[in-house]
Amino acid sequence: MSPLPTPAYGGGRASRFGVAALRFGVAVLLALGLAGCSLRPAPAPVPAGGAAPWQIPTAAYGSQRLFRISYSGPEGEGSFRLTLRLPAADRYQVTTADPVGRALWSLDVAEDQGLFLDHRNHTFCRFEGRFDISGVPLAPFPLLSLPSLLLGRLPAEPAAPPTQKGRDLHFTDGMDRRWTATVTSGQVVAWTLWEAGEKQPAVLWVQRDSWAILSDRAQGVQMRWKEVVREALPGPPAPLSVPPGFAEEDCRE
């Protein structure tokens, strides 16, 4: 299998769908144009290998993955593609592109520092520790939790040991948000998040066939993603840098 290509960063009008997907947070997500990827069978899940549901299995590190993403919400509908490069637990890089391969945005994270580049609007911002984006139910979202979300793991850790009944887990995270999850043979198949003090769930996620589906009912937003290519990462990705002419912006905006 040939290496996943790196997108050429160019100009053009901003993609409202790419921006909406980032604001929905999960910040999520990253892509490249790769002809014919929809014809590939989805890779099988990486065995949990004893990892807790909120941990990424050791076997997942040292890989790069291409995802197909679709978005539906108040801004309309759209799709894009994303690549996740995951060399280690404290390092990852993501890139996104529209269906014809034009770069949308990139995110480079090392430990608790993140650099976000908006290639269409020629802007950048720097995150520290967490995604802190206004209007996003999962925010503030730990920077190092994004790969967990993409790979079908729980994107939050329990503040105290969770309770378990059969396949179902219940716990509260460090921000006093309630989580429930269904886990089968070490794989997370569904989870629900309640904000502190709320009786209605804020965000729901489910694995359906080879698709991951994330829904925010209050905002009327749904995102779906599917891993379509997986291969070994030849080496750690080169750190991203701010291109000349890019203006700095507040990440919350």
C-alpha positions as MATLAB code, in Angstrom:
seq = 'MSPLPTPAYGGGRASRFGVAALRFGVAVLLALGLAGCSLRPAPAPVPAGGAAPWQIPTAAYGSQRLFRISYSGPEGEGSFRLTLRLPAADRYQVTTADPVGRALWSLDVAEDQGLFLDHRNHTFCRFEGRFDISGVPLAPFPLLSLPSLLLGRLPAEPAAPPTQKGRDLHFTDGMDRRWTATVTSGQVVAWTLWEAGEKQPAVLWVQRDSWAILSDRAQGVQMRWKEVVREALPGPPAPLSVPPGFAEEDCRE';
ca = [
       0.000    0.000    0.000;
       1.390    3.394   -0.931;
       1.730    6.015    1.831;
      -1.202    8.329    2.412;
      -0.556   11.543    0.483;
       0.011   14.930    2.077;
      -2.426   17.584    0.786;
      -1.268   20.659   -1.077;
      -2.329   23.712    0.911;
      -3.967   26.237   -1.320;
      -6.338   29.184   -1.381;
     -10.006   29.334   -2.256;
     -13.206   30.049   -0.403;
     -13.614   28.660    3.097;
     -15.515   25.439    3.568;
     -18.423   26.072    5.904;
     -18.717   22.354    6.517;
     -15.103   22.049    7.636;
     -15.521   24.987    9.994;
     -18.792   23.602   11.347;
     -17.180   20.241   11.990;
     -14.357   21.859   13.945;
     -16.799   23.909   16.021;
     -18.767   20.786   16.756;
     -15.610   19.874   18.340;
     -14.657   17.182   18.364;
     -12.636   19.286   16.604;
     -12.755   17.183   14.928;
     -11.650   15.841   12.137;
      -9.154   15.423    9.479;
      -8.849   14.362    5.965;
      -7.235   13.881    2.598;
      -8.453   13.261   -0.933;
      -7.735    9.651   -1.885;
      -9.378    8.401   -5.044;
     -11.464    5.287   -4.692;
     -11.225    5.012   -0.912;
     -14.958    4.414   -0.597;
     -14.456    1.037   -2.301;
     -12.091   -0.253    0.364;
     -13.457   -2.437    3.182;
     -13.258   -0.767    6.584;
     -10.284   -2.024    8.638;
     -11.174   -4.246   11.571;
     -11.034   -2.609   15.022;
      -7.684   -2.792   16.776;
      -7.895   -5.393   19.610;
      -8.268   -3.670   22.966;
      -5.373   -5.671   24.380;
      -6.509   -5.092   27.947;
      -6.756   -1.297   27.567;
      -9.499    0.452   29.540;
     -12.366    1.807   27.394;
     -10.949    5.352   27.698;
      -7.450    4.237   26.709;
      -6.087    3.750   23.203;
      -4.713    0.213   22.699;
      -0.932    0.098   22.401;
      -1.246   -1.572   18.980;
      -2.880    1.578   17.572;
       0.243    3.712   17.969;
       2.636    4.047   15.077;
      -0.227    4.164   12.556;
      -1.834    6.587   10.132;
      -5.505    6.366    9.208;
      -7.769    7.906    6.618;
     -11.380    8.630    7.594;
     -14.395    9.591    5.530;
     -16.552   12.173    7.342;
     -20.061   13.501    6.777;
     -21.789   16.357    8.574;
     -25.438   17.362    8.889;
     -26.613   20.396   10.851;
     -28.021   23.928   10.736;
     -25.325   24.963    8.234;
     -26.422   22.251    5.815;
     -24.772   18.986    4.820;
     -21.347   18.154    3.542;
     -18.513   15.658    3.561;
     -14.759   15.709    3.794;
     -11.836   13.416    4.487;
      -9.339   13.310    7.293;
      -6.031   11.742    8.155;
      -4.886   10.947   11.676;
      -1.188   10.290   12.260;
      -0.616    8.776   15.690;
       3.028    8.054   16.567;
       2.595    8.019   20.372;
       0.210    8.680   23.252;
       1.380   12.295   23.629;
       1.736   13.158   19.931;
      -0.592   13.210   16.937;
      -1.309   15.177   13.809;
      -4.438   15.547   11.737;
      -5.104   17.060    8.331;
      -8.376   17.619    6.503;
      -9.418   18.159    2.904;
     -12.593   18.528    0.894;
     -13.705   15.785   -1.526;
     -11.492   17.137   -4.326;
      -8.377   17.292   -2.150;
      -8.236   20.988   -1.221;
      -6.827   21.443    2.276;
      -9.234   22.711    4.930;
      -7.421   22.693    8.261;
      -4.685   20.917   10.187;
      -3.977   20.253   13.839;
      -0.624   19.334   15.355;
      -0.512   18.264   19.024;
       2.506   17.486   21.190;
       1.780   16.776   24.860;
      -0.485   19.646   26.005;
       0.242   22.075   23.132;
      -1.744   22.266   19.893;
      -1.360   24.309   16.703;
      -4.432   24.724   14.471;
      -4.065   25.979   10.878;
      -7.029   27.156    8.786;
      -5.644   26.851    5.254;
      -8.614   28.458    3.500;
      -8.828   31.565    5.667;
      -5.057   31.773    6.252;
      -5.363   31.930   10.030;
      -3.979   29.966   12.980;
      -4.429   29.570   16.719;
      -2.690   27.737   19.531;
      -4.405   25.514   22.099;
      -2.989   24.734   25.531;
      -4.159   21.603   27.292;
      -7.705   21.568   25.933;
      -9.851   22.498   22.990;
     -11.790   25.481   24.305;
     -14.316   26.287   21.599;
     -17.523   28.186   22.262;
     -20.770   26.360   21.542;
     -19.286   22.856   21.639;
     -20.906   20.410   24.102;
     -17.700   18.409   24.576;
     -15.593   21.507   25.249;
     -13.356   22.042   27.028;
     -12.038   18.904   25.374;
      -8.593   17.515   26.321;
      -6.236   17.809   23.367;
      -4.945   14.273   23.786;
      -8.476   12.820   23.774;
      -9.251   13.510   20.125;
      -7.632   10.299   18.816;
      -9.670    8.359   21.389;
     -12.866    9.788   19.937;
     -11.855    9.025   16.356;
     -10.791    5.481   17.211;
     -14.000    4.606   19.030;
     -12.728    4.876   22.600;
     -14.273    6.976   25.381;
     -13.011   10.588   25.077;
     -12.992   11.154   28.864;
     -11.575    9.402   31.917;
     -13.463    8.672   35.133;
     -12.720   10.907   38.107;
     -13.323    7.840   40.323;
     -13.612    4.115   39.585;
     -16.656    3.525   37.340;
     -19.539    1.285   38.251;
     -20.263   -1.637   35.938;
     -23.290   -3.829   35.400;
     -22.921   -6.370   32.652;
     -21.710   -4.562   29.547;
     -22.647   -1.092   30.865;
     -20.309    1.395   32.543;
     -21.333    4.494   34.515;
     -18.964    7.209   35.702;
     -18.462   10.944   36.266;
     -15.500   12.790   34.767;
     -13.394   15.571   36.245;
     -15.895   18.213   35.110;
     -18.786   16.488   36.900;
     -20.305   15.286   33.625;
     -22.046   11.900   33.648;
     -21.155    9.199   31.152;
     -22.634    5.826   30.342;
     -21.040    3.382   27.926;
     -21.686   -0.057   26.522;
     -18.558   -2.172   26.068;
     -18.385   -5.562   24.328;
     -15.172   -7.636   24.284;
     -13.163   -4.525   25.124;
     -14.706   -2.456   22.290;
     -16.890    0.575   23.027;
     -20.102    0.255   21.014;
     -22.047    3.247   22.406;
     -21.799    6.070   24.926;
     -23.901    8.952   26.209;
     -22.840   12.196   27.889;
     -24.905   14.324   30.286;
     -23.719   17.779   31.273;
     -23.517   18.462   35.012;
     -26.991   18.928   36.494;
     -28.830   18.141   33.243;
     -31.442   15.387   32.926;
     -31.345   15.121   29.130;
     -28.242   13.728   27.361;
     -26.053   16.291   25.624;
     -24.202   14.044   23.190;
     -24.721   10.471   22.007;
     -22.262    8.260   20.135;
     -22.827    4.818   18.644;
     -20.878    2.397   16.456;
     -23.178    1.126   13.719;
     -21.627   -1.388   11.342;
     -18.384    0.332   10.266;
     -19.646    3.882   10.941;
     -19.264    5.964   14.089;
     -22.208    8.339   14.616;
     -22.042   11.345   16.951;
     -25.259   13.297   17.627;
     -26.005   16.537   19.449;
     -29.791   16.709   19.583;
     -29.962   20.205   21.104;
     -27.991   21.756   18.236;
     -29.441   19.450   15.608;
     -25.999   18.278   14.531;
     -24.852   14.822   13.505;
     -21.441   13.649   12.351;
     -20.571   10.264   10.881;
     -17.122    8.911   10.206;
     -15.636    5.718    8.875;
     -12.046    4.511    8.782;
     -11.253    3.498    5.215;
      -7.451    3.115    5.142;
      -4.979    2.109    7.842;
      -1.239    1.636    7.491;
       1.991    1.818    9.463;
       3.420    5.272   10.078;
       6.943    5.417    8.579;
       8.106    7.770   11.344;
       6.985   10.673   13.514;
       5.356   13.399   11.407;
       7.302   16.614   10.973;
       5.899   19.360   13.240;
       3.624   21.820   11.493;
       4.650   25.462   11.342;
       2.686   28.637   10.675;
       2.922   29.513    6.959;
       3.891   33.078    6.016;
       0.947   35.468    5.900;
      -1.289   33.526    8.342;
      -2.944   35.729   10.985;
      -3.394   34.576   14.588;
      -6.921   34.270   15.982;
      -8.556   33.375   19.293;
      -9.253   29.617   19.234;
     -12.659   30.157   20.902;
     -13.758   32.170   17.884;
];
